[in-house]
Amino acid sequence: MTATPEPFTLPDLVALDLAGGGKPEEVVRSLTDLLAQTGRVTDADAFVEAVMAREALEPTALPGGIAIPHSRSDAVATLSVAVGRLASPITFAAGKPSVDVVLLIAAPDEDPSLYLKVLAKIAGSCVKSSFRTAPRTAETSDEVAALVTATIGRL
């Protein structure tokens, strides 16, 4: 009998009306804290540093107000997606659109192919207006977690 894999996103990994403080690093830190509280990230500081280093290479703010910061790291125990719906939009990087939804992808360092599949599924969904609208209109963390889980599907 095969164990059922853990979902990539759980309601505990979703923050609705998250205070962003106006800075991407603060949003990444808040979402990383959710990942750490659930045991999915073992070293929050190391993971935030990895995400921000990746973000410095190429900002992940997309048209439509969604950012998908991401990184692989030894500090990640379980491939996960934390979601933040921001109380107020912020600028993730100069010259990029403002963002009010953040999907933070945390991946263990040892499985780059699964990480890339999850990133591709989420990035591909961000072009669909229904996907961009759903986290903004969701009333509960359960709804947002179900959206992300359905988007990623089975890999």
Backbone as a printed PyTorch tensor [residue, N CA C, xyz], in Angstrom:
tensor([[[  0.8400,  -1.1810,   0.0000],
         [  0.0000,   0.0000,   0.0000],
         [  0.8830,   1.2420,   0.0000]],

        [[  0.5810,   2.1670,  -0.9030],
         [  1.3540,   3.3890,  -1.0390],
         [  0.7300,   4.4960,  -0.2050]],

        [[  1.5930,   5.2280,   0.4780],
         [  1.0940,   6.3500,   1.2870],
         [  0.6200,   7.4730,   0.3720]],

        [[ -0.4370,   8.1320,   0.7640],
         [ -0.9310,   9.2770,   0.0050],
         [  0.0130,  10.4520,   0.2500]],

        [[  0.5010,  11.0900,  -0.8350],
         [  1.4030,  12.2200,  -0.6330],
         [  0.6710,  13.3920,   0.0300]],

        [[  1.4280,  14.1630,   0.7850],
         [  0.8490,  15.3500,   1.4170],
         [  0.4750,  16.3520,   0.3370]],

        [[ -0.6320,  17.0800,   0.5290],
         [ -0.9640,  18.1430,  -0.4350],
         [  0.1090,  19.2280,  -0.3840]],

        [[  0.3190,  19.8830,  -1.5100],
         [  1.3090,  20.9570,  -1.5710],
         [  0.8620,  22.1700,  -0.7640]],

        [[ -0.4470,  22.3690,  -0.6880],
         [ -0.9980,  23.5180,   0.0310],
         [ -2.0860,  23.0460,   0.9870]],

        [[ -2.0680,  23.6160,   2.1690],
         [ -3.0830,  23.3430,   3.1930],
         [ -3.6680,  24.6800,   3.6360]],

        [[ -4.8560,  24.6740,   4.2180],
         [ -5.4000,  25.9400,   4.7370],
         [ -4.4490,  26.6410,   5.7100]],

        [[ -3.6430,  25.8790,   6.4530],
         [ -2.6780,  26.4790,   7.3920],
         [ -1.5520,  27.2300,   6.6850]],

        [[ -1.4460,  27.0460,   5.3740],
         [ -0.4040,  27.7140,   4.5960],
         [ -0.9520,  28.8960,   3.8020]],

        [[ -2.1610,  29.3090,   4.1300],
         [ -2.8170,  30.4130,   3.4290],
         [ -3.0860,  31.5370,   4.4230]],

        [[ -2.6740,  32.7370,   4.0490],
         [ -2.9270,  33.9250,   4.8730],
         [ -3.7780,  34.8940,   4.0600]],

        [[ -4.9920,  35.1160,   4.5070],
         [ -5.8780,  36.0700,   3.8460],
         [ -5.6980,  37.4360,   4.4890]],

        [[ -5.6520,  38.4740,   3.6650],
         [ -5.4920,  39.8540,   4.1340],
         [ -4.2040,  40.0390,   4.9260]],

        [[ -3.1350,  39.4860,   4.3970],
         [ -1.8030,  39.5630,   4.9910],
         [ -1.2650,  40.9870,   4.8950]],

        [[ -0.7450,  41.5010,   5.9870],
         [ -0.1070,  42.8240,   5.9760],
         [  1.2730,  42.6580,   5.3580]],

        [[  1.5020,  43.3150,   4.2560],
         [  2.7690,  43.1510,   3.5540],
         [  3.8490,  44.0940,   4.0110]],

        [[  3.4700,  45.1660,   4.6840],
         [  4.4850,  46.1090,   5.1240],
         [  5.1370,  46.8490,   3.9800]],

        [[  4.6670,  46.6280,   2.7740],
         [  5.2250,  47.3280,   1.6230],
         [  6.4930,  46.7290,   1.0590]],

        [[  6.9860,  45.6540,   1.6560],
         [  8.2500,  45.0780,   1.2000],
         [  8.0920,  43.5900,   0.8920]],

        [[  8.6120,  43.1710,  -0.2560],
         [  8.5190,  41.7510,  -0.6160],
         [  9.1250,  40.8230,   0.4250]],

        [[ 10.2470,  41.2110,   1.0040],
         [ 10.8960,  40.3350,   1.9800],
         [ 10.0040,  40.0930,   3.2040]],

        [[  9.2260,  41.0890,   3.5940],
         [  8.3230,  40.9090,   4.7310],
         [  7.2100,  39.9090,   4.4010]],

        [[  6.7120,  39.9600,   3.1700],
         [  5.6900,  39.0060,   2.7340],
         [  6.2870,  37.6020,   2.6870]],

        [[  7.4710,  37.4770,   2.0960],
         [  8.1440,  36.1730,   2.0180],
         [  8.3960,  35.6420,   3.4260]],

        [[  8.8010,  36.4850,   4.3370],
         [  9.0490,  36.0770,   5.7230],
         [  7.7540,  35.5760,   6.3810]],

        [[  6.6670,  36.3110,   6.2140],
         [  5.3880,  35.8900,   6.8160],
         [  4.9370,  34.5350,   6.2800]],

        [[  5.0570,  34.3380,   4.9810],
         [  4.6470,  33.0600,   4.3910],
         [  5.6090,  31.9380,   4.7900]],

        [[  6.8890,  32.2580,   4.8830],
         [  7.8620,  31.2640,   5.3310],
         [  7.5810,  30.8510,   6.7690]],

        [[  7.1620,  31.7910,   7.5920],
         [  6.8110,  31.4540,   8.9750],
         [  5.6810,  30.4290,   9.0200]],

        [[  4.7010,  30.5540,   8.1190],
         [  3.6310,  29.5410,   8.0490],
         [  4.2090,  28.1760,   7.6900]],

        [[  5.1340,  28.1660,   6.7470],
         [  5.7790,  26.9160,   6.3440],
         [  6.5770,  26.3200,   7.4990]],

        [[  7.2490,  27.1630,   8.2620],
         [  8.0460,  26.6840,   9.3980],
         [  7.1450,  26.1550,  10.5150]],

        [[  6.0310,  26.8340,  10.7630],
         [  5.1080,  26.4050,  11.8200],
         [  4.5120,  25.0310,  11.5350]],

        [[  4.4280,  24.6670,  10.2650],
         [  3.8640,  23.3650,   9.8990],
         [  4.9550,  22.3250,   9.6490]],

        [[  6.2150,  22.6800,   9.9130],
         [  7.3200,  21.7440,   9.7650],
         [  7.7800,  21.5290,   8.3300]],

        [[  7.2960,  22.3520,   7.4130],
         [  7.6700,  22.1870,   6.0160],
         [  8.9850,  22.8930,   5.6750]],

        [[  9.3590,  23.8660,   6.4890],
         [ 10.6530,  24.5400,   6.3710],
         [ 11.3310,  24.4030,   7.7200]],

        [[ 12.6010,  23.9780,   7.7000],
         [ 13.3300,  23.7360,   8.9470],
         [ 14.1870,  24.9100,   9.3870]],

        [[ 14.5200,  25.7990,   8.4620],
         [ 15.3350,  26.9760,   8.7830],
         [ 14.7590,  28.1580,   8.0100]],

        [[ 13.9070,  28.9300,   8.6790],
         [ 13.2020,  30.0290,   8.0140],
         [ 14.1690,  31.0730,   7.4680]],

        [[ 15.1950,  31.4320,   8.2330],
         [ 16.1400,  32.4490,   7.7770],
         [ 16.8500,  32.0170,   6.4980]],

        [[ 17.3040,  30.7780,   6.4590],
         [ 18.0010,  30.2760,   5.2630],
         [ 17.0720,  30.2600,   4.0540]],

        [[ 15.8230,  29.8760,   4.2760],
         [ 14.9040,  29.8260,   3.1430],
         [ 14.5680,  31.2270,   2.6380]],

        [[ 14.2970,  32.1600,   3.5370],
         [ 14.0190,  33.5330,   3.1090],
         [ 15.2020,  34.0790,   2.3230]],

        [[ 16.4000,  33.8300,   2.8010],
         [ 17.6010,  34.2900,   2.1000],
         [ 17.6740,  33.6900,   0.6910]],

        [[ 17.3770,  32.3990,   0.5570],
         [ 17.4070,  31.7400,  -0.7490],
         [ 16.3590,  32.3340,  -1.6900]],

        [[ 15.1660,  32.5830,  -1.1700],
         [ 14.0920,  33.1480,  -2.0000],
         [ 14.4680,  34.5610,  -2.4550]],

        [[ 14.9720,  35.3620,  -1.5570],
         [ 15.3010,  36.7330,  -1.9180],
         [ 16.4940,  36.7970,  -2.8790]],

        [[ 17.4340,  35.8590,  -2.7550],
         [ 18.5420,  35.7930,  -3.7210],
         [ 18.0030,  35.4360,  -5.1040]],

        [[ 17.0570,  34.5020,  -5.1520],
         [ 16.4320,  34.1230,  -6.4280],
         [ 15.6290,  35.2910,  -6.9850]],

        [[ 14.9280,  35.9960,  -6.1250],
         [ 14.1140,  37.1420,  -6.5380],
         [ 14.9950,  38.2650,  -7.1020]],

        [[ 16.2090,  38.4110,  -6.5670],
         [ 17.1370,  39.4360,  -7.0520],
         [ 17.6010,  39.1380,  -8.4780]],

        [[ 17.6370,  37.8670,  -8.8550],
         [ 18.0370,  37.4890, -10.2110],
         [ 16.9860,  37.8850, -11.2370]],

        [[ 15.7480,  37.6220, -10.9180],
         [ 14.6200,  37.9530, -11.8080],
         [ 13.3600,  38.0170, -10.9600]],

        [[ 12.8290,  39.2110, -10.7690],
         [ 11.6130,  39.3460,  -9.9620],
         [ 10.4610,  38.5170, -10.5460]],

        [[  9.6270,  38.0040,  -9.6670],
         [  8.5820,  37.0690, -10.0900],
         [  7.1890,  37.6860, -10.1280]],

        [[  7.1000,  39.0120, -10.0530],
         [  5.8000,  39.6800, -10.1750],
         [  5.3300,  39.5440, -11.6170]],

        [[  4.0880,  39.0900, -11.7740],
         [  3.5220,  38.8610, -13.0960],
         [  2.4020,  39.8560, -13.3750]],

        [[  2.1090,  40.0790, -14.6500],
         [  0.9200,  40.8810, -14.9540],
         [ -0.2990,  40.2060, -14.3130]],

        [[ -1.2140,  40.9920, -13.8380],
         [ -2.3850,  40.4310, -13.1730],
         [ -2.2820,  40.4660, -11.6640]],

        [[ -1.1690,  40.9980, -11.1360],
         [ -1.0640,  41.2090,  -9.6990],
         [ -0.6780,  40.0160,  -8.8550]],

        [[ -0.0510,  39.0100,  -9.4610],
         [  0.3880,  37.8300,  -8.7090],
         [  1.9020,  37.7240,  -8.7960]],

        [[  2.5200,  37.3560,  -7.6800],
         [  3.9610,  37.0610,  -7.6680],
         [  4.1280,  35.6070,  -7.2500]],

        [[  5.1250,  34.9520,  -7.8260],
         [  5.3990,  33.5590,  -7.4660],
         [  6.8770,  33.3960,  -7.0790]],

        [[  7.2710,  34.0210,  -5.9610],
         [  8.6440,  33.8140,  -5.4960],
         [  8.8470,  32.3400,  -5.1860]],

        [[ 10.0500,  31.8700,  -5.4220],
         [ 10.3000,  30.4430,  -5.2560],
         [ 11.7770,  30.1670,  -5.0910]],

        [[ 12.0630,  29.0220,  -4.4740],
         [ 13.4440,  28.5800,  -4.3530],
         [ 13.4820,  27.1250,  -3.9230]],

        [[ 14.5740,  26.4920,  -4.2960],
         [ 14.9040,  25.1740,  -3.7400],
         [ 15.9220,  25.4220,  -2.6450]],

        [[ 15.8300,  24.6250,  -1.5850],
         [ 16.7280,  24.8500,  -0.4570],
         [ 16.7970,  23.6010,   0.4150]],

        [[ 17.9550,  23.4000,   1.0300],
         [ 18.0990,  22.3310,   2.0240],
         [ 17.2340,  22.6050,   3.2480]],

        [[ 16.7670,  23.8410,   3.3990],
         [ 15.9360,  24.2160,   4.5480],
         [ 14.4780,  23.8060,   4.3640]],

        [[ 14.1410,  23.2180,   3.2190],
         [ 12.7620,  22.8080,   2.9440],
         [ 12.6390,  21.3050,   3.1240]],

        [[ 11.6720,  20.8950,   3.9350],
         [ 11.4450,  19.4690,   4.1950],
         [ 10.4350,  18.8610,   3.2240]],

        [[  9.4300,  19.6420,   2.8110],
         [  8.3440,  19.1500,   1.9700],
         [  7.9990,  20.1940,   0.9270]],

        [[  7.9350,  19.8000,  -0.3270],
         [  7.5520,  20.7310,  -1.3770],
         [  6.1820,  21.3110,  -1.0360]],

        [[  6.0950,  22.6340,  -0.9990],
         [  4.8940,  23.2980,  -0.5150],
         [  4.6720,  24.6180,  -1.2380]],

        [[  3.4190,  25.0630,  -1.2020],
         [  3.0580,  26.3760,  -1.7170],
         [  2.2840,  27.0980,  -0.6180]],

        [[  2.8400,  28.2240,  -0.1680],
         [  2.1480,  29.0800,   0.7950],
         [  1.5570,  30.2500,   0.0110]],

        [[  0.3660,  30.6780,   0.4060],
         [ -0.3410,  31.7090,  -0.3390],
         [ -0.6790,  32.8730,   0.5770]],

        [[ -0.3980,  34.0650,   0.0880],
         [ -0.7630,  35.2650,   0.8180],
         [ -1.6060,  36.1850,  -0.0470]],

        [[ -2.7670,  36.5490,   0.4640],
         [ -3.5780,  37.5880,  -0.1710],
         [ -3.3050,  38.8430,   0.6380]],

        [[ -2.7160,  39.8340,  -0.0030],
         [ -2.2560,  41.0140,   0.7130],
         [ -3.3930,  41.9970,   0.9700]],

        [[ -3.3590,  42.6060,   2.1340],
         [ -4.3630,  43.6090,   2.4980],
         [ -4.2550,  44.8240,   1.5800]],

        [[ -3.0240,  45.1520,   1.1630],
         [ -2.7680,  46.2620,   0.2390],
         [ -1.7070,  45.8120,  -0.7580]],

        [[ -1.8570,  46.1590,  -2.0310],
         [ -0.8520,  45.7750,  -3.0250],
         [  0.5160,  46.3700,  -2.7030]],

        [[  1.5510,  45.6480,  -3.1070],
         [  2.9220,  46.1430,  -2.9490],
         [  3.6560,  45.9920,  -4.2790]],

        [[  4.7570,  46.7050,  -4.3940],
         [  5.6200,  46.5760,  -5.5600],
         [  6.7030,  45.5610,  -5.2220]],

        [[  6.7570,  44.4910,  -5.9820],
         [  7.7610,  43.4610,  -5.7340],
         [  9.1170,  43.8670,  -6.2900]],

        [[  9.1150,  44.6330,  -7.3940],
         [ 10.3660,  45.1120,  -7.9780],
         [ 10.0580,  46.3170,  -8.8520]],

        [[ 11.0070,  47.2350,  -8.9180],
         [ 10.8330,  48.4270,  -9.7440],
         [ 10.5280,  48.0130, -11.1810]],

        [[  9.5590,  48.6940, -11.7710],
         [  9.2090,  48.4120, -13.1560],
         [  8.2850,  47.2160, -13.3420]],

        [[  7.9270,  46.5550, -12.2620],
         [  7.0190,  45.4020, -12.3370],
         [  5.6510,  45.8300, -11.8040]],

        [[  4.5990,  45.1120, -12.2090],
         [  3.2610,  45.4670, -11.7090],
         [  3.1480,  45.2360, -10.2060]],

        [[  2.2460,  45.9990,  -9.5730],
         [  2.0210,  45.7660,  -8.1520],
         [  1.3440,  44.4140,  -7.9630]],

        [[  1.4750,  43.8890,  -6.7550],
         [  1.0680,  42.5230,  -6.4420],
         [  0.1490,  42.5420,  -5.2350]],

        [[ -0.9270,  41.7380,  -5.2960],
         [ -1.7670,  41.5770,  -4.1130],
         [ -2.0100,  40.1060,  -3.7680]],

        [[ -1.4550,  39.1950,  -4.5660],
         [ -1.4960,  37.7650,  -4.2640],
         [ -0.0860,  37.2120,  -4.4600]],

        [[  0.3870,  36.4650,  -3.4660],
         [  1.7240,  35.8790,  -3.5370],
         [  1.6070,  34.3840,  -3.3040]],

        [[  2.1810,  33.6240,  -4.2360],
         [  2.2480,  32.1690,  -4.1030],
         [  3.7250,  31.8000,  -3.9380]],

        [[  4.1240,  31.4760,  -2.7300],
         [  5.5150,  31.1620,  -2.4040],
         [  5.7370,  29.6640,  -2.5400]],

        [[  6.6160,  29.2870,  -3.4670],
         [  6.9170,  27.8710,  -3.6910],
         [  8.2120,  27.5240,  -2.9590]],

        [[  8.1280,  26.5490,  -2.0620],
         [  9.2730,  26.0690,  -1.2900],
         [  9.5460,  24.6300,  -1.7100]],

        [[ 10.7610,  24.3740,  -2.1630],
         [ 11.0800,  23.0310,  -2.6420],
         [ 12.3690,  22.5210,  -2.0160]],

        [[ 12.3850,  21.2340,  -1.6780],
         [ 13.6390,  20.6460,  -1.2150],
         [ 14.6680,  20.6930,  -2.3450]],

        [[ 15.9140,  20.7760,  -1.9790],
         [ 16.9750,  20.9040,  -2.9750],
         [ 17.1200,  19.6620,  -3.8450]],

        [[ 16.7330,  18.4900,  -3.3240],
         [ 17.0560,  17.2470,  -4.0220],
         [ 16.1190,  16.8550,  -5.1640]],

        [[ 15.0150,  17.5600,  -5.4020],
         [ 14.0970,  17.1410,  -6.4570],
         [ 13.7600,  18.3000,  -7.4000]],

        [[ 14.7240,  18.6870,  -8.2510],
         [ 14.4720,  19.8360,  -9.1260],
         [ 13.3590,  19.5910, -10.1460]],

        [[ 13.1500,  18.3670, -10.5680],
         [ 12.1430,  18.1320, -11.6000],
         [ 10.7290,  18.3490, -11.0740]],

        [[ 10.4310,  17.8980,  -9.8620],
         [  9.1080,  18.1160,  -9.2870],
         [  8.8890,  19.6070,  -9.0320]],

        [[  9.9040,  20.2640,  -8.5390],
         [  9.8630,  21.7160,  -8.3100],
         [  9.5110,  22.4510,  -9.5950]],

        [[ 10.1740,  22.1010, -10.6860],
         [  9.9100,  22.7650, -11.9650],
         [  8.5090,  22.4700, -12.4790]],

        [[  7.9990,  21.2710, -12.2270],
         [  6.6330,  20.9380, -12.6350],
         [  5.6120,  21.7880, -11.8760]],

        [[  5.8140,  21.9310, -10.5710],
         [  4.9050,  22.7480,  -9.7650],
         [  4.9780,  24.2050, -10.2110]],

        [[  6.1770,  24.7150, -10.4000],
         [  6.3600,  26.0910, -10.8590],
         [  5.6740,  26.3030, -12.2150]],

        [[  5.8350,  25.3710, -13.1330],
         [  5.2190,  25.4880, -14.4590],
         [  3.6960,  25.4770, -14.3750]],

        [[  3.1410,  24.6060, -13.5350],
         [  1.6780,  24.5430, -13.4000],
         [  1.1300,  25.8630, -12.8510]],

        [[  1.7860,  26.3900, -11.8290],
         [  1.3030,  27.6350, -11.2260],
         [  1.4890,  28.8010, -12.1920]],

        [[  2.6550,  28.9070, -12.8010],
         [  2.9060,  30.0060, -13.7450],
         [  1.9270,  29.9380, -14.9130]],

        [[  1.6730,  28.7460, -15.4100],
         [  0.7190,  28.5870, -16.5070],
         [ -0.6880,  28.9900, -16.1160]],

        [[ -1.0580,  28.7370, -14.8810],
         [ -2.4000,  29.0940, -14.4040],
         [ -2.5530,  30.5960, -14.2090]],

        [[ -1.4520,  31.2820, -13.9570],
         [ -1.5200,  32.7230, -13.6950],
         [ -1.9630,  33.5290, -14.9150]],

        [[ -1.9620,  32.9420, -16.0910],
         [ -2.4440,  33.6540, -17.2760],
         [ -3.9680,  33.5870, -17.3840]],

        [[ -4.5970,  32.7260, -16.6110],
         [ -6.0540,  32.5670, -16.6540],
         [ -6.7170,  33.5390, -15.6740]],

        [[ -7.6460,  34.3160, -16.1840],
         [ -8.2990,  35.2980, -15.3040],
         [ -9.0510,  34.6190, -14.1620]],

        [[ -9.6050,  33.4400, -14.4120],
         [-10.3360,  32.7480, -13.3370],
         [ -9.4010,  32.3720, -12.1960]],

        [[ -8.1630,  31.9810, -12.5180],
         [ -7.1960,  31.6430, -11.4690],
         [ -6.7680,  32.8990, -10.7140]],

        [[ -6.5510,  33.9880, -11.4380],
         [ -6.1280,  35.2330, -10.7820],
         [ -7.2240,  35.8000,  -9.8820]],

        [[ -8.4650,  35.6220, -10.2690],
         [ -9.5880,  36.1630,  -9.5010],
         [ -9.8960,  35.3300,  -8.2580]],

        [[ -9.8060,  34.0280,  -8.3660],
         [-10.2440,  33.1260,  -7.2940],
         [ -9.6220,  33.4240,  -5.9280]],

        [[ -8.3050,  33.6220,  -5.7960],
         [ -7.7820,  33.8940,  -4.4500],
         [ -8.2430,  35.2470,  -3.8950]],

        [[ -8.5920,  36.1540,  -4.7800],
         [ -9.0390,  37.4810,  -4.3420],
         [-10.4730,  37.4560,  -3.8210]],

        [[-11.2640,  36.5460,  -4.3410],
         [-12.6730,  36.4960,  -3.9500],
         [-12.9810,  35.3810,  -2.9570]],

        [[-12.0050,  34.5290,  -2.6890],
         [-12.2190,  33.4230,  -1.7480],
         [-12.5470,  33.9740,  -0.3630]],

        [[-13.4460,  33.2910,   0.3070],
         [-13.8340,  33.7220,   1.6500],
         [-13.0620,  32.9980,   2.7440]],

        [[-12.4610,  31.8540,   2.4050],
         [-11.7430,  31.0820,   3.4270],
         [-10.4000,  30.5790,   2.8960]],

        [[ -9.5380,  30.2540,   3.8400],
         [ -8.2490,  29.6400,   3.4980],
         [ -8.4560,  28.2900,   2.8350]],

        [[ -9.5020,  27.5800,   3.2300],
         [ -9.8060,  26.2750,   2.6200],
         [-10.0390,  26.4180,   1.1180]],

        [[-10.7670,  27.4640,   0.7180],
         [-11.0490,  27.6780,  -0.7000],
         [ -9.7570,  27.9270,  -1.4800]],

        [[ -8.8730,  28.7350,  -0.9290],
         [ -7.6150,  29.0480,  -1.6130],
         [ -6.7460,  27.7990,  -1.7010]],

        [[ -6.6530,  27.0460,  -0.6200],
         [ -5.8590,  25.8120,  -0.6350],
         [ -6.4080,  24.8330,  -1.6640]],

        [[ -7.7160,  24.7230,  -1.7480],
         [ -8.3270,  23.8140,  -2.7310],
         [ -8.0260,  24.2760,  -4.1580]],

        [[ -8.0350,  25.5790,  -4.4000],
         [ -7.7070,  26.1230,  -5.7180],
         [ -6.2960,  25.7350,  -6.1240]],

        [[ -5.3380,  25.9670,  -5.2370],
         [ -3.9440,  25.6740,  -5.5550],
         [ -3.7520,  24.1600,  -5.7260]],

        [[ -4.3610,  23.3820,  -4.8710],
         [ -4.2490,  21.9240,  -4.9740],
         [ -4.8070,  21.4380,  -6.3050]],

        [[ -5.9570,  21.9620,  -6.7030],
         [ -6.5630,  21.5560,  -7.9720],
         [ -5.7130,  22.0090,  -9.1500]],

        [[ -5.0930,  23.1690,  -9.0360],
         [ -4.2530,  23.6980, -10.1040],
         [ -3.0270,  22.8220, -10.3250]],

        [[ -2.4070,  22.4260,  -9.2430],
         [ -1.2110,  21.5960,  -9.3550],
         [ -1.5800,  20.1830,  -9.7750]],

        [[ -2.6830,  19.6860,  -9.2310],
         [ -3.1360,  18.3470,  -9.5980],
         [ -2.1600,  17.2820,  -9.1380]],

        [[ -2.2050,  16.1550,  -9.8250],
         [ -1.2920,  15.0530,  -9.5190],
         [ -0.0700,  15.1540, -10.4170]],

        [[  1.0880,  15.0510,  -9.8300],
         [  2.3320,  15.1290, -10.6180],
         [  3.0530,  13.8080, -10.6030]]])
